[in-house]
Amino acid sequence: MTQQQTAGPPTGVADLAEEFLDRQTPLSRIRNILHRYPALSPAIVLLVSVIVFGLLNDRFLRVENLSLITQQVAVVGTLAIAQTLIILTAGIDLSVGAVMILSSMVVAQLAVNNGVPAPLALLAGLLVGLGAGALNGFLVTRFRLPPFIVTLGTLNIFIALTLLYSNGATVRGSAMPGMLTWTGSTFLLGPVRISTGVVLMLLLYIAVAFILGKTAWGRHVYAVGDDKEAARLAGIAVNRVLMSVYLAAGAVLAVGAWIQIGRTNAASPNTGVDLNLDSITAVVIGGTSLFGGRGSIWGTLLGALIVGVFRNGLSLAGLDVLYQTLAVGILIILAVSIDQWIRKVKS
Amino acid sequence: MTATEFQPADTKVRQPILQARSLVKTFGRVVGLDGVSLDLYPGEVLAVIGDNGAGKSTLIKCLTGAEVPDSGELTVSGQPVHFKRPQDARAHGIETVYQNLAVSPALDVASNLFLGREERLPGPLGKLFRVLDTKGMRRKAKEELARLGISTLQDVTVPVENLSGGQRQAVAVARAAAFGSKVVVLDEPTAALGVRESNQVLQLVRDLRDRGLPVILISHNMPHVFDVADRIHIQRLGKCAATITPQSHSMTDAVAIMTGAATA
């Protein structure tokens, strides 16, 4: 080995150049690695924070507590899938929480007040999600409005629709058919208590990771977010990709609505407005670039878990909710700064 | 000697691959093209030069489907064609490399070569789950690069943003030249490049021609044009002022024709 290093010449000029580039500084080498694997930095942050909170409080690393964190993360984690898809196209969706609440209210009201069978009510919830996605996608692609503005508008529209439709009344889980609250049920896997909602969320992550990584559609989503014009010139139907992304996001949000009903054992029009921003937080901390075209869905799951771990760990440490919010704020700014730094990798 | 008399040795017997006859394109009251004709023969580099507003980009857009001419005829290998979209031109084997480099920076070289025409795995994985044949596409990308003689791109798994300007241009050119295209149109391929990288791209243009692929080259850079072009189409005020060759005319002559100070 040592002989090879001293005597053996590099195999080619390209190898030599590559090695030379890599050897600039240790820092730029780290940056290159982080650039290649966008989920790596959130994975490191999650690992470190779990260790630190575990050392601060014995109860943190108990199985029941870790299980609780996953349940607390299930809804935001699901919304963050939809958010990731949209942010990958260099968009942003401020209305994810509002769509989810609207969908959950429609499902609950139809099932409880109108006596619609649970599967049909859930189907109606899916249609609400798809409809909301179609509206956002239509405004973004046809009127060429910035997604930020479109979803700021639809956020308010969906909140108003939710309140109009529900008259501000909460529907209790106890009044609903069992199928609607099924996502809140738990089962034991060895010593770990797992909720159905968490399993559903993980299945969505696996499905979306597969689609983004292994299909042409996934590659086109990245290409559109990376450089819209280049994608168009390469023969990709940019508007069709964008529209399908908003529709897919709407479908994911409808599943999120189901998970939310199970998690809170209710459908309430007054919760979940924070979820809009929390989902963006998870995506950003997960290393997906707000400029589009860069990031991974697993990073988003890690980002959602990081926020969950911070909130849970800080509250176990006896700190006020205020400090949790403060910590999340600092995390966001750190994450975006790191993203900016990583993006400077250019020849 | 007048330029129009000159014919490359074999053009009398060979049929032009791409032929334009009396193209007219107006934008409101502005005449972009005023009856322009152009022939592109197999295995030649045809440069299109002209001052700003002379109609060279309108001409290229009409040839590549980005604009629809008001009147005039286009034929590809003798068959009349009507391009309404860039995709129509692409379907007839006319590939364009745009000035602003239509590559996706975060995707790797192989993904860029196959962008918009990805291949799926055979069998149920590909048909049912639409799984991409990543390995196969990488292998084919390597083969295509080798066939085109592009040696600057060794590793097809490198993201394009990690490449130099010349290498990126090579990716864009490779994508245009690969997969059975008949004509490659290069719009200002050396405009953003340094001397060494420009030379690499010019060499690439020569390699494409030597492999029988005709190239239309739009450029402002006279030395580059005179370096690689077999024939030079000079646009002036919406018309073809002359078609010359680097042998028949000097750069000064070309500039004089371009600006109207002389006629061919």
Interface residues (C-beta under 8 A of the other chain):
Chain A: G12 A14 F210 K214 T215 A216 W217 R219 H220 Y222 A223 D226 D227 E229 A230 A231 L233 A234 G235 I236 G293 R294 V345 K346 S347
Chain B: P86 Q87 R90 T96 Y98 N100 L101 A102 V103 S104 P105 A106 L107 S111 N112 L115 G116 R117 E118 R120 F129 R130 V131 L132 T134 Q154 D155 E161 N162 L163 S164 R175
